[in-house]
Amino acid sequence: MSTSFNQSGYNSGRTMFIIITGIVSVMVVLAFALAWIDSKMLNEINDYKAAGLTDLPSNNANPEELLEFANKVGIECVSIEGLFSGTGACGDVLEVARTVNDYKSEHSIIWAFIVISGIALVVTFAIFIHHASSNLQHLRIAGQKFTPGWSVGWFFVPFMNFYKPTHIVRELSTASGSTDTKNPRAWQNAESQEGKFISSWWTLVIFAILFGPRGISLFVGRENIDDWAAAGRLLVWSDLFQVLPLVLTVIVVFRLQRAQEIRHQLMLTR
């Protein structure tokens, strides 16, 4: 890396920190909303279970599957005409189907907003990391292993992104936190004070991605009402768990941005 230093290209990262904080705030609200929807459905499932139902309909738009569901759980709804009329026992079938359908619709809407917000968070975080890495040459720091491009790129390389991001952020944190403005490589002999925190943060991020609400929905079967109840409980906890890595992401960004600001101020006064 070049050892010529130019402060004119320094980017404080304040704007990106504010944007990231705003996006994370929205995602936290959405996570709580998703947990509320899943909790509400879990209560409905428990009520149906207490009423004697052994399953829930999987395809609410298919009358034949609704009739199969009615036969399976012992509800006397035997004709498509009865379903269309919505009278008698067929009305009960439609009520259950409507509850499941409303839940899936609400869940899909909230999840769509989460995906959009998540993409925005990934983009802004990548920009922040690129700026932070680029800042090092403007902060009289030399010897970094990761270029600005690869500081972002490793986050998107399959399997490598399980551990490379911790090395990248740890390097940025250690280098930015160095108070020795005379020796550009002094940070290489310093011990990372944020190492364990950064490793814990990224581990939780990976865990949240792999075992988040979408992962549970894909991999947890719903063959009967007990499966529905088990999946419901897992979803509620998974929804709430998403909040932790999100909050830690804001803390990581804040600490890195603050460290670079402090070093920048030290350079201006020495």
ChimeraX attribute file (.defattr): number of C-alpha atoms within 10 A of each C-alpha:
attribute: neighborCount
match mode: 1-to-1
recipient: residues
	/A:1	11
	/A:2	8
	/A:3	13
	/A:4	10
	/A:5	16
	/A:6	13
	/A:7	15
	/A:8	7
	/A:9	13
	/A:10	18
	/A:11	18
	/A:12	17
	/A:13	22
	/A:14	15
	/A:15	11
	/A:16	19
	/A:17	20
	/A:18	14
	/A:19	16
	/A:20	24
	/A:21	20
	/A:22	14
	/A:23	19
	/A:24	22
	/A:25	16
	/A:26	15
	/A:27	22
	/A:28	20
	/A:29	13
	/A:30	20
	/A:31	23
	/A:32	17
	/A:33	18
	/A:34	25
	/A:35	23
	/A:36	15
	/A:37	19
	/A:38	25
	/A:39	17
	/A:40	14
	/A:41	22
	/A:42	20
	/A:43	13
	/A:44	16
	/A:45	23
	/A:46	17
	/A:47	12
	/A:48	16
	/A:49	16
	/A:50	10
	/A:51	9
	/A:52	12
	/A:53	19
	/A:54	18
	/A:55	20
	/A:56	26
	/A:57	24
	/A:58	15
	/A:59	14
	/A:60	19
	/A:61	12
	/A:62	10
	/A:63	16
	/A:64	15
	/A:65	14
	/A:66	26
	/A:67	21
	/A:68	15
	/A:69	22
	/A:70	23
	/A:71	13
	/A:72	14
	/A:73	15
	/A:74	12
	/A:75	16
	/A:76	14
	/A:77	23
	/A:78	16
	/A:79	13
	/A:80	14
	/A:81	12
	/A:82	15
	/A:83	21
	/A:84	12
	/A:85	10
	/A:86	16
	/A:87	14
	/A:88	12
	/A:89	16
	/A:90	24
	/A:91	16
	/A:92	17
	/A:93	24
	/A:94	20
	/A:95	13
	/A:96	19
	/A:97	20
	/A:98	15
	/A:99	16
	/A:100	19
	/A:101	17
	/A:102	13
	/A:103	15
	/A:104	14
	/A:105	12
	/A:106	15
	/A:107	16
	/A:108	13
	/A:109	11
	/A:110	15
	/A:111	18
	/A:112	12
	/A:113	14
	/A:114	19
	/A:115	12
	/A:116	11
	/A:117	17
	/A:118	16
	/A:119	13
	/A:120	16
	/A:121	21
	/A:122	13
	/A:123	12
	/A:124	17
	/A:125	20
	/A:126	17
	/A:127	16
	/A:128	24
	/A:129	23
	/A:130	18
	/A:131	21
	/A:132	25
	/A:133	26
	/A:134	18
	/A:135	25
	/A:136	24
	/A:137	22
	/A:138	20
	/A:139	24
	/A:140	23
	/A:141	26
	/A:142	21
	/A:143	16
	/A:144	18
	/A:145	13
	/A:146	18
	/A:147	15
	/A:148	19
	/A:149	14
	/A:150	14
	/A:151	24
	/A:152	21
	/A:153	16
	/A:154	18
	/A:155	19
	/A:156	13
	/A:157	11
	/A:158	8
	/A:159	10
	/A:160	11
	/A:161	15
	/A:162	16
	/A:163	15
	/A:164	18
	/A:165	20
	/A:166	21
	/A:167	16
	/A:168	23
	/A:169	24
	/A:170	21
	/A:171	22
	/A:172	24
	/A:173	27
	/A:174	20
	/A:175	30
	/A:176	27
	/A:177	22
	/A:178	23
	/A:179	16
	/A:180	16
	/A:181	17
	/A:182	11
	/A:183	12
	/A:184	19
	/A:185	18
	/A:186	16
	/A:187	23
	/A:188	16
	/A:189	9
	/A:190	12
	/A:191	10
	/A:192	18
	/A:193	12
	/A:194	17
	/A:195	17
	/A:196	11
	/A:197	15
	/A:198	23
	/A:199	17
	/A:200	13
	/A:201	21
	/A:202	21
	/A:203	15
	/A:204	18
	/A:205	20
	/A:206	15
	/A:207	14
	/A:208	20
	/A:209	13
	/A:210	12
	/A:211	18
	/A:212	20
	/A:213	26
	/A:214	14
	/A:215	14
	/A:216	16
	/A:217	15
	/A:218	8
	/A:219	10
	/A:220	13
	/A:221	12
	/A:222	16
	/A:223	12
	/A:224	13
	/A:225	19
	/A:226	17
	/A:227	15
	/A:228	21
	/A:229	19
	/A:230	14
	/A:231	20
	/A:232	25
	/A:233	16
	/A:234	18
	/A:235	25
	/A:236	22
	/A:237	15
	/A:238	21
	/A:239	22
	/A:240	18
	/A:241	20
	/A:242	23
	/A:243	20
	/A:244	14
	/A:245	21
	/A:246	23
	/A:247	15
	/A:248	18
	/A:249	21
	/A:250	20
	/A:251	17
	/A:252	18
	/A:253	24
	/A:254	17
	/A:255	16
	/A:256	26
	/A:257	22
	/A:258	18
	/A:259	20
	/A:260	25
	/A:261	20
	/A:262	16
	/A:263	19
	/A:264	21
	/A:265	12
	/A:266	14
	/A:267	17
	/A:268	9
	/A:269	6
	/A:270	7
